Amino acid sequence: MEQRVSLITLGVTDLERARAFYEGVIGWTAAPGPPGIAFFDLGGIVFSLYPHDDLARDTKAEAGNSGHGDYKGFALAHNVRTEDQVDAIFSRLRDAKATIIKPPERAFWGGYSGYFSDPDGHIWEIAHNPHWTIEGDGRISMTTE
């Protein structure tokens, strides 16, 4: 697994209110994307806003704060170039007895991803997104060109 973060996703209670805050108050510009999520290109790292309930459901984690795989309102992601790389990382995680929250599977958005947690329960997604390009230096480009 390359040493980088690709995506930081915050679970939000009101997507339009959160998007308006980041655009109007912070001054960021949302990138084009599907409805129900807001993406902001931060120069190679993607920041996203996603409804709390949807993010919790996607991670298949439990809401709470007791540790080991509990949904805490955010997720970090590491995007890879191929589905095989997702599987290879999860194979290494399983071999190391890491906590797998959701094994890799086809995602509704057209990609392939799974979730694990670190020893303190912070949730990470490992994903292949066919709609984005990973540059040679690991930066995310929100296009397939």
C-alpha positions as CSV (number, residue, x, y, z in Angstrom):
1,M,0.0,0.0,0.0
2,E,1.5,3.3,-1.1
3,Q,2.1,5.9,1.7
4,R,-0.7,8.3,1.0
5,V,-4.3,9.3,1.7
6,S,-6.6,9.6,-1.4
7,L,-9.9,10.7,0.1
8,I,-11.2,12.1,3.4
9,T,-15.0,11.7,3.8
10,L,-17.0,13.4,6.5
11,G,-20.5,12.1,7.3
12,V,-22.8,15.1,7.5
13,T,-26.4,15.5,8.8
14,D,-27.5,17.9,6.0
15,L,-25.5,17.6,2.7
16,E,-26.7,20.9,1.2
17,R,-26.0,22.8,4.3
18,A,-22.5,21.3,4.6
19,R,-21.8,22.0,0.9
20,A,-23.0,25.6,1.3
21,F,-20.6,26.0,4.3
22,Y,-17.6,24.6,2.5
23,E,-18.4,26.7,-0.7
24,G,-19.7,29.9,0.9
25,V,-17.7,30.2,4.1
26,I,-14.5,28.2,3.4
27,G,-14.4,29.3,-0.2
28,W,-13.9,26.0,-1.8
29,T,-15.5,24.9,-5.1
30,A,-17.2,21.6,-5.4
31,A,-16.2,19.4,-8.3
32,P,-18.7,17.8,-10.6
33,G,-20.0,14.5,-9.3
34,P,-23.0,12.4,-8.8
35,P,-26.0,13.5,-6.7
36,G,-25.9,12.7,-3.0
37,I,-22.3,13.5,-2.4
38,A,-20.0,16.5,-2.7
39,F,-16.4,16.2,-3.8
40,F,-13.8,18.9,-3.4
41,D,-10.4,18.5,-5.3
42,L,-7.7,19.6,-2.8
43,G,-4.8,19.3,-5.3
44,G,-4.5,15.6,-5.4
45,I,-6.4,14.6,-2.3
46,V,-10.2,14.5,-2.5
47,F,-12.4,15.8,0.4
48,S,-16.0,14.7,0.3
49,L,-19.2,15.2,2.2
50,Y,-21.6,12.3,2.4
51,P,-24.8,11.9,4.5
52,H,-24.1,10.2,7.8
53,D,-26.5,7.4,7.4
54,D,-25.3,6.5,3.9
55,L,-21.7,6.5,5.0
56,A,-22.4,4.3,8.0
57,R,-24.4,1.9,5.8
58,D,-21.6,1.9,3.2
59,T,-18.9,1.0,5.8
60,K,-21.1,-1.7,7.4
61,A,-19.7,-0.5,10.7
62,E,-21.7,0.1,13.9
63,A,-22.3,3.6,15.1
64,G,-20.5,4.3,18.4
65,N,-17.2,5.3,19.9
66,S,-15.9,2.2,21.6
67,G,-13.2,1.5,19.1
68,H,-12.5,-1.4,16.7
69,G,-14.5,-0.6,13.6
70,D,-17.2,1.7,15.0
71,Y,-18.5,4.4,12.7
72,K,-17.4,7.8,14.1
73,G,-18.6,10.1,11.3
74,F,-15.7,9.9,8.9
75,A,-13.7,7.6,6.8
76,L,-10.2,7.8,5.2
77,A,-9.6,6.2,1.9
78,H,-6.7,4.9,-0.1
79,N,-7.4,4.5,-3.8
80,V,-5.5,2.0,-5.9
81,R,-5.1,1.6,-9.6
82,T,-6.7,-1.9,-10.0
83,E,-9.2,-4.2,-8.3
84,D,-6.4,-6.7,-7.9
85,Q,-4.5,-4.2,-5.8
86,V,-7.6,-3.9,-3.5
87,D,-7.6,-7.7,-3.1
88,A,-3.9,-7.9,-2.5
89,I,-4.1,-5.3,0.3
90,F,-7.0,-7.1,1.9
91,S,-5.1,-10.4,1.7
92,R,-2.3,-8.8,3.6
93,L,-4.7,-7.3,6.2
94,R,-6.3,-10.7,6.7
95,D,-2.9,-12.4,7.1
96,A,-2.1,-9.8,9.7
97,K,-5.4,-10.4,11.6
98,A,-6.5,-6.8,11.0
99,T,-10.2,-6.0,11.6
100,I,-12.0,-6.2,8.3
101,I,-15.2,-4.2,8.5
102,K,-16.4,-4.9,5.0
103,P,-14.6,-7.2,2.6
104,P,-14.1,-5.9,-0.9
105,E,-17.2,-5.9,-3.1
106,R,-18.7,-4.2,-6.1
107,A,-19.9,-0.7,-5.1
108,F,-23.1,0.9,-6.3
109,W,-21.1,3.8,-7.8
110,G,-19.3,1.4,-10.2
111,G,-16.1,0.8,-8.3
112,Y,-14.7,-1.9,-6.0
113,S,-14.0,-1.4,-2.3
114,G,-13.8,-2.6,1.2
115,Y,-13.2,-1.2,4.7
116,F,-10.9,-2.1,7.6
117,S,-10.1,-0.4,10.9
118,D,-6.8,0.3,12.5
119,P,-6.1,-0.7,16.1
120,D,-7.9,2.3,17.4
121,G,-11.0,1.7,15.3
122,H,-10.4,4.4,12.7
123,I,-12.0,3.3,9.4
124,W,-10.2,3.1,6.2
125,E,-11.6,2.3,2.7
126,I,-9.4,0.7,0.1
127,A,-11.0,1.4,-3.3
128,H,-10.6,1.2,-7.0
129,N,-12.6,4.0,-8.6
130,P,-12.7,3.5,-12.4
131,H,-14.0,7.1,-12.8
132,W,-10.8,8.7,-11.4
133,T,-7.1,8.5,-12.4
134,I,-4.2,8.0,-10.0
135,E,-1.3,10.0,-11.2
136,G,2.3,8.6,-11.1
137,D,2.9,10.4,-7.9
138,G,-0.2,9.0,-6.3
139,R,-2.3,12.2,-6.6
140,I,-6.0,11.7,-7.5
141,S,-7.3,13.3,-10.7
142,M,-11.1,13.3,-10.6
143,T,-11.2,12.3,-14.3
144,T,-10.4,9.2,-16.3
145,E,-8.3,11.0,-18.8
